[in-house]
């Protein structure tokens, strides 16, 4: 039992804190633990949850992505504009997110900029692009067919975007715990120079981290667009 506690100490602490929080809120309001509130909490955590998973990949490597919020915004805006005007396939938004993440990776890997500085710059750049695309005017009349992709109810109040969040969590878990790329991410975050001397392709792995972060931001942007219309 002691070995299990030592191995999963951080996870147990989070679990205990979550249970304690639930006990406190249940004591304050007896309706806190009912099913409808549970679904509401899940719905509210979807956007931040998906963004956090992408951000986690960059943080593991010892970096950061300050542009994630603007990537999230520009994806939703571009998809809204192109879906309404040109009937674009919304899945292309993932390509946009990956491209924006790859550009961050390029600035960090090739131009040797610090992640904080590079993504601080792209944050302003992406925000400006979003403004230019829309001209500062809200995009409306998003097709119902698009909104139902993420906002449709599957069963018992569970909407599609909750399932999307779970799928993103599972993919991230597989990458970090079951694949060699996950080991490389941790190795770079622990000691980049040692990882490089051990034969790890540091540049490629950092690209993976920032591209995955961009994809997560794109997915969050698509969900936000589906929710708000």
C-alpha positions in Angstrom: 0.0 0.0 0.0 2.9 2.3 0.8 4.5 1.7 -2.6 1.2 2.5 -4.3 0.9 5.7 -2.3 4.4 6.8 -3.1 3.9 6.0 -6.8 0.6 7.8 -7.2 0.9 10.4 -4.4 0.1 13.4 -6.6 -3.0 11.7 -8.0 -4.2 10.7 -4.6 -3.8 14.3 -3.3 -5.9 15.6 -6.2 -8.5 13.0 -5.6 -8.7 13.7 -1.9 -9.0 17.5 -2.6 -11.8 16.9 -5.1 -13.7 14.7 -2.6 -13.3 17.3 0.1 -14.6 20.0 -2.2 -17.6 17.9 -3.1 -18.4 17.3 0.5 -18.2 21.1 1.3 -20.4 22.1 -1.6 -22.9 19.3 -0.9 -23.1 20.5 2.7 -23.8 24.0 1.4 -26.4 22.9 -1.2 -27.9 19.4 -1.2 -28.5 19.6 -5.0 -24.8 19.8 -5.8 -24.4 16.1 -6.3 -27.5 15.5 -8.5 -27.1 14.3 -12.1 -28.1 17.5 -13.8 -25.5 19.5 -11.9 -22.9 16.9 -12.7 -23.6 17.3 -16.4 -23.5 21.1 -16.1 -20.1 20.9 -14.4 -18.8 18.7 -17.2 -20.1 21.1 -19.8 -18.5 24.1 -18.1 -15.1 22.4 -18.0 -14.9 21.2 -21.6 -13.2 24.3 -23.1 -10.6 24.8 -20.3 -10.0 21.1 -20.1 -9.1 20.7 -23.7 -7.0 23.9 -23.7 -5.2 22.7 -20.6 -4.3 19.3 -22.2 -2.6 21.1 -25.1 -0.9 23.5 -22.8 0.4 20.6 -20.7 2.4 19.2 -23.6 4.3 22.5 -24.0 4.8 22.8 -20.2 6.2 19.3 -20.0 9.0 20.3 -22.4 9.8 23.3 -20.2 8.1 25.7 -22.5 4.8 27.7 -22.6 2.3 28.8 -25.2 0.8 32.2 -24.4 -0.9 32.3 -27.8 -3.3 29.4 -27.0 -6.2 31.7 -26.3 -5.8 33.6 -29.6 -5.3 30.3 -31.5 -8.6 29.2 -29.9 -10.3 32.5 -31.0 -8.9 32.7 -34.5 -9.9 29.1 -35.2 -13.5 29.7 -34.2 -13.7 33.0 -36.1 -12.1 31.7 -39.3 -14.3 28.5 -39.3 -17.4 30.7 -38.7 -16.6 33.0 -41.6 -15.6 30.2 -44.0 -18.5 28.0 -43.0 -21.1 30.7 -43.5 -19.6 32.2 -46.6 -17.9 29.3 -48.4 -19.3 26.2 -46.9 -15.8 25.0 -45.8 -15.4 21.7 -44.1 -15.0 22.5 -40.4 -12.5 19.7 -39.9 -10.0 22.0 -41.8 -9.9 24.0 -38.6 -7.7 21.4 -37.1 -5.2 22.0 -39.9 -5.3 25.7 -39.1 -4.6 25.0 -35.4 -1.8 22.6 -36.3 -0.2 25.3 -38.6 -0.4 28.0 -35.9 1.2 25.6 -33.4 3.9 24.6 -35.9 4.7 28.3 -36.5 5.3 28.6 -32.7 7.5 25.6 -32.9 9.4 27.2 -35.8 10.1 30.3 -33.8 11.3 28.4 -30.8 13.3 25.6 -32.6 14.8 27.4 -35.7 15.0 31.0 -34.5 16.0 30.0 -31.0 13.5 32.4 -29.3 12.4 31.7 -25.8 8.9 30.2 -25.7 7.6 33.0 -23.5 8.8 35.7 -26.0 7.9 33.8 -29.1 4.3 33.0 -28.1 3.8 36.4 -26.6 4.5 37.8 -30.1 2.3 35.3 -31.9 -0.5 36.0 -29.4 -0.6 39.6 -30.7 -0.2 38.4 -34.3 -3.0 35.8 -34.1 -5.3 38.3 -32.4 -4.6 40.8 -35.2 -5.4 38.2 -37.9 -8.7 37.4 -36.1 -9.5 41.1 -36.2 -8.6 41.5 -39.9 -10.7 38.4 -40.9 -13.8 39.7 -39.2 -13.2 43.5 -39.6 -14.3 43.7 -36.0 -17.8 42.6 -36.9 -19.4 39.5 -35.2 -20.0 36.5 -37.5 -23.5 35.2 -37.3 -25.8 32.7 -38.9 -23.5 29.7 -38.3 -25.3 26.7 -39.9 -27.3 24.5 -37.5 -25.8 21.5 -39.2 -22.3 22.6 -38.0 -23.6 23.4 -34.5 -25.1 19.9 -34.1 -21.7 18.3 -34.7 -20.5 19.4 -31.3 -23.6 20.7 -29.5 -26.0 17.9 -30.3 -27.3 15.8 -27.4 -26.3 12.2 -27.5 -28.0 10.7 -24.5 -29.3 11.7 -21.0 -28.1 15.3 -21.4 -24.6 14.4 -22.5 -23.6 16.5 -25.5 -21.1 15.6 -28.2 -18.4 18.0 -27.0 -18.2 16.1 -23.7 -17.3 13.0 -25.6 -14.8 15.0 -27.6 -13.1 16.1 -24.4 -12.9 12.6 -23.2 -11.4 11.4 -26.5 -8.7 14.2 -26.3 -7.9 13.1 -22.7 -7.5 9.5 -23.8 -5.3 10.4 -26.8 -3.1 12.6 -24.5 -2.8 9.8 -22.0 -1.8 7.3 -24.7 0.9 9.7 -26.1 2.4 10.5 -22.7 2.3 7.0 -21.1 2.3 4.5 -23.9 4.3 6.0 -26.7 8.0 6.9 -27.1 7.1 10.5 -27.9 5.8 10.9 -24.4 9.1 9.7 -22.9 10.9 12.2 -25.1 8.7 15.0 -23.9 9.4 14.2 -20.3 13.1 13.8 -21.1 13.4 17.2 -22.7 11.5 18.9 -19.8 13.8 17.2 -17.3 17.1 18.0 -19.0 17.1 19.1 -22.6 20.9 18.8 -23.1 21.0 15.3 -21.6 18.0 14.3 -23.8 19.9 15.6 -26.9 23.0 13.7 -26.0 20.9 10.5 -25.5 19.8 10.7 -29.1 16.4 12.3 -28.6 15.3 14.5 -31.6 14.6 17.6 -29.5 13.4 19.7 -32.4 11.0 17.2 -33.7 9.6 16.5 -30.2 9.1 20.2 -29.5 7.2 20.5 -32.8 5.0 17.7 -31.7 4.2 19.5 -28.4 3.3 22.8 -30.0 1.4 21.3 -32.9 -0.7 19.2 -30.4 -1.3 22.4 -28.4 -2.5 24.1 -31.5 -4.8 21.3 -32.4 -6.3 21.3 -28.9 -6.9 25.0 -29.2 -8.5 24.5 -32.6 -10.9 21.9 -31.2 -11.8 24.1 -28.3 -12.5 27.0 -30.8 -14.8 24.7 -32.8 -16.7 23.7 -29.7 -17.0 27.3 -28.6 -18.4 28.3 -32.0 -20.9 25.4 -31.9 -22.0 26.5 -28.4 -22.4 30.2 -29.2 -23.4 30.0 -32.9 
